[in-house]
Amino acid sequence: MSTTSEAIPSDKPSTLIRISKVGVRTILTPNASLGYQNIEELATVLNDCSRQPKAEVILDCKSVKFLDSAVLELLVRAHHDLSGNGGVLKIIGLNENGRDILYATRLINILNVFKDIHEAIRHNP
């Protein structure tokens, strides 16, 4: 399995999110917490990914300390957009706070959340 960095087409290079390709999977790794202040960059990248048929996007949240409601809304929208085009959004590496938010909002029942990348890759929707 080879790992290559490949930018998803957009107007400017990403400063918040590292984008890499592992096989057919696109892995997005934010380097900071996600909130309404920086949601635009994540929204652009997810939107670009959702235009690709059967895209598998893995959002690695290991550096994300918190998620606000704007990001939760974006994740739900991206989940629906990707699944509507035959793709999938998988979220990995959430800390306890992030998992608690998803449980409290019951989004844990909608979104595909996994402990780590190995578990996410093994799971076929």
C-alpha positions in Angstrom: 0.0 0.0 0.0 1.6 3.2 -1.1 1.2 6.6 0.5 1.3 9.8 -1.6 0.4 13.3 -0.9 -2.0 14.6 -3.5 -3.8 17.9 -3.3 -7.5 18.0 -3.9 -8.3 20.7 -6.4 -9.0 24.0 -4.7 -8.2 27.7 -5.1 -5.4 27.8 -2.6 -3.2 25.3 -0.7 -4.5 24.0 2.6 -2.9 25.3 5.8 -5.3 23.7 8.2 -5.7 20.2 6.7 -3.0 17.8 5.5 -4.4 15.8 2.5 -3.0 12.5 1.5 -4.0 9.5 -0.6 -3.6 5.9 0.5 -4.7 3.7 -2.3 -8.2 4.9 -3.2 -8.7 6.6 0.2 -8.3 10.3 0.8 -7.1 11.0 4.3 -7.8 14.5 5.8 -5.8 15.4 8.9 -6.6 18.7 10.5 -3.8 20.1 12.6 -6.1 22.1 15.0 -9.5 22.1 16.5 -12.4 22.6 14.2 -14.9 25.3 14.6 -16.9 28.0 12.8 -13.7 30.1 12.6 -11.9 27.7 10.3 -14.8 25.6 8.8 -14.5 27.1 5.3 -11.3 25.2 4.5 -12.7 21.9 5.7 -16.0 22.5 3.8 -14.1 23.2 0.6 -12.0 20.1 0.8 -15.0 17.9 1.8 -17.1 19.4 -1.1 -14.3 18.6 -3.6 -14.1 15.1 -2.3 -17.9 14.6 -2.5 -17.8 15.4 -6.2 -15.7 12.3 -6.9 -17.8 9.1 -7.4 -17.4 6.4 -4.7 -14.9 8.5 -2.7 -13.7 7.1 0.6 -12.7 10.0 2.9 -11.1 9.4 6.3 -11.1 12.4 8.6 -8.3 11.8 11.1 -9.2 13.9 14.2 -6.2 13.0 16.4 -5.2 16.7 16.6 -8.7 18.0 17.1 -9.4 19.0 20.7 -13.0 20.1 20.1 -15.8 20.3 17.4 -18.5 23.0 17.4 -22.0 22.7 16.1 -21.1 24.3 12.7 -18.6 21.4 12.2 -21.1 18.8 13.2 -23.5 20.2 10.7 -20.8 20.1 8.0 -19.9 16.5 8.8 -23.6 15.4 8.5 -23.9 17.2 5.2 -20.6 15.7 3.9 -21.8 12.2 5.1 -25.0 12.6 3.1 -23.2 14.1 0.0 -20.6 11.4 -0.1 -23.1 8.5 0.5 -25.4 10.0 -2.2 -22.5 9.7 -4.7 -21.6 6.1 -3.6 -18.9 7.3 -1.2 -18.3 7.3 2.5 -17.0 9.5 5.2 -15.2 7.8 8.1 -14.1 9.7 11.2 -11.2 8.4 13.3 -9.1 9.4 16.2 -11.7 11.4 18.1 -10.8 12.2 21.7 -13.2 11.5 24.6 -14.7 15.0 24.3 -15.4 14.5 20.6 -17.0 11.1 21.1 -19.1 12.5 24.0 -20.4 15.3 21.7 -21.4 12.7 19.1 -23.1 10.6 21.7 -25.0 13.5 23.2 -26.2 14.7 19.8 -26.9 11.1 18.7 -24.7 11.7 15.6 -22.7 8.6 16.6 -25.7 6.6 15.1 -25.4 8.5 11.8 -21.7 9.1 11.2 -19.2 6.4 10.6 -16.8 6.7 13.6 -13.9 4.4 14.2 -11.1 4.1 16.8 -8.3 4.2 14.3 -7.4 4.0 10.6 -7.0 0.2 10.8 -10.6 -0.3 12.0 -11.9 2.2 9.4 -10.1 0.4 6.6 -11.4 -3.0 7.7 -15.0 -1.7 7.7 -16.8 -1.8 4.3 -20.1 0.1 4.3 
